[in-house]
Amino acid sequence: MSDAGPKAYLLVIARVTDRGKMGAYAKALADSGLYAQHGGFYRFIGPAAVPLEDWPQGQSVVLAEFPNRAAAEAFWFSATYQNDVKPLRDGAGEFHVALFEGTA
């Protein structure tokens, strides 16, 4: 995996409404090994410990780190993720996803 460019962070803000579907999605994602294949790992997963300012009830965050933007995009746009894993979360809630670049 090339180290070209700044690190990339995949941020997901989610409100899960179907825990069963999310469980199947999470298991498929873990079983796929896609994060490791693209040099990614979770920095944080979970709900707010203390909502400090206007944090919507029930929202959780996933923050994953990748070596660079190309690696994060290779994960996100991979056929395995798009065709086999991501569809499992359809109807499981509301998801807002973005990539960020920078240093930690």
Buried (B, 14 or more C-beta within 10 A) or exposed (E): EEEEEBBBBBBBBBBBEBEEBBEBBBEBBEEBEBBEBBBBEEBEEEEEEEEEEEEEEEBBBBBBBBBBBBBBBBBBEBEBBEEBBBEBBEEBBEEEEEBEEEEE
